[in-house]
Amino acid sequence: MGSLDGYFIKYTDRLAYIELREDSLNEELKGISLPIYVEDMKEGIKTGDFKNEINLEIILEAMLINLAIDPNFLYRKEYEKVLKKYLKNIGDYTANKSVYCEESDKTKALLLARAGYILDSANKYNAYLYARLLWPLAYEDDGQYQNDFVKEALRILQEILKNDEKFKLSYYELGNIYANLGEYIKARSYYNNALRLTDDEIAKNDIRNKLISIDDNAEIEQALYYIGKSNYNEAVRTLTKLLSKTKRADAYYYLGVAYQNIGNYENSIMAFEQSLELNADFRELYNDYAISLYLNKNEFEALKVIGEGLKKYPQDPRMTYNKIQINLVVGNTEKAKEDIEELLTYDDLTEEIKENLKIIKHHYKL
């Protein structure tokens, strides 16, 4: 949690400080600077509530917010003493207050939940609330703490499950986080655990809808896992099953890749064609499509596809290199020589391609 202290200190300007009058009835609050949340102070002045005595609850809330902003604050011990005197359960209190003000003031809700976590990290519901409010900051703030918001939320939610493996809200929120990270297999697993532990039908339907929304992406991710492990037949089965329900350009592309790797070039070509028909538009598609055509002895069709790809992605090193290779096979040595000279001027050539071009030039005496 300390890694985020530098982020939260920026909210210092949300607080103002006062000292109670000598005739105040709250003896334990005298002699120390007392915080007030600026928005609450504005509201109190506007309504006239601050004319006589400031509401103790407003000061208690501000003390909590102060400790969320700066856990090492000068009067932390004094604030904790006061909070423990007036609040029976700090975690429950901050959770209730956080939920109450979330819609009207999300920052205040976050700070209250954070305070509860700092002072009572064992309170599962408050810890969950803090994590739930924390991780979306990664998509709102592009500063140095962007990754820390998600990491800390994941840590908190997983820590809750270590202590209580049946805490369904943690499973649900972990599903939300991993779905947003694009890790759909993990998201699906957490949602399924949340569904298993949930009795309420409305909540169940919400989780089911979440599962439906990520299921196709989870199948794609599963297929990519199989491809990465060279288990191409399983990838084909997974993608074929998915494509029987929905038509997706990326699914057809990965199906083409899987078929290509098991030597089924005709099916690979058909899959790549389907991907293009569904308006897929990325350079790897043209390159892999051309490779399957070439391996299926359709060299001139392969050159045509590469030509189409280079119109969309000019000076693509890999496509140009494959074009050279195919032209050499079909006897277009002059065209291959011309492309080699051009390719050698590219700044982003890999050492592998550079070395292969040297070998080609020497072998074909170009």
Order of alpha helices (4+ residues) and beta strands (2+ residues): alpha-beta-beta-alpha-alpha-alpha-alpha-alpha-alpha-alpha-alpha-alpha-alpha-alpha-alpha-alpha-alpha-alpha-alpha-alpha-alpha
